[in-house]
Structure formats: C-alpha cells, structure tokens
Amino acid sequence: MADTVTVSSKGQVVIPLAVRELLHLGPGSALRLEVHGNDIVLSKGRDWREFEGIFKRGDSLTEALIEERQLDKTLED
C-alpha cells in the first residue's frame, strides 16, 4: 500500500484512514520514526534494542512478555 501525504506548515502529516484502520491506530497511538537515507519509516512495533540487557537484571522473561502483550493490546484499543 502506498499513499502520498502532504506535510503541513506545522510539520504534521495525516495517516490515511485505510492505514489507520488496517493497523488499528487511534488517538494517542505511539509510532516509531526511523530515517533510512531519504526514506522515513513509521512503525507500530517497539525497537528490539529497548529490551537489550533487560534479563541481566534478573527480570522474568515470562513477565516481560506478558507486559509487552498488555502494551500491544492498549495500543490496539
């Protein structure tokens, strides 16, 4: 799917309704923005690097996965 969007004077763009519905995006949905050369990539998922070293602290893998799934559910709503 490819759409063309226009940047407003405030630097804002509108994500087309079809894309918002497909990805279950609503007000307050968090997106990651990455720049790859001349491309801007928006993604719904979290960066795996956020989890780097989490288990060195002795945290439970199961608890971390449950928390991540709960976060995904809140982003979907």
URJO-V752023 format. One record per residue. N is the residue number from 1. PHI is phi in whole degrees, -180 to 180 (none if undefined). BURIAL is + if it has 24 or more other ideal C-beta (glycine too) atoms within 12 Angstrom, else -. Layout:
BEGIN
n = (N N)
phi = (PHI PHI)
burial = (BURIAL BURIAL)
END
This chain:
BEGIN
n = (1 2 3 4 5 6 7 8 9 10 11 12 13 14 15 16 17 18 19 20 21 22 23 24 25 26 27 28 29 30 31 32 33 34 35 36 37 38 39 40 41 42 43 44 45 46 47 48 49 50 51 52 53 54 55 56 57 58 59 60 61 62 63 64 65 66 67 68 69 70 71 72 73 74 75 76 77)
phi = (none -137 -132 -104 -123 -113 -82 -78 -63 -94 82 -97 -130 -102 -80 -55 -54 -59 -71 -60 -68 -60 -98 56 -95 -139 -54 88 -62 -93 -127 -94 -117 -127 -112 -124 65 -97 -102 -108 -118 -103 -137 -81 -75 -89 -75 -58 -68 -64 -95 -59 83 -60 -87 -69 -83 87 -66 -79 -61 -62 -63 -64 -67 -64 -62 -63 -66 -64 -64 -60 -63 -69 -71 -74 -77)
burial = (- - - - - - - - - - - - - - - - - - - - - - - - - - - - - - - - - - - - - - - - - - - - - - - - - - - - - - - - - - - - - - - - - - - - - - - - - - - - -)
END
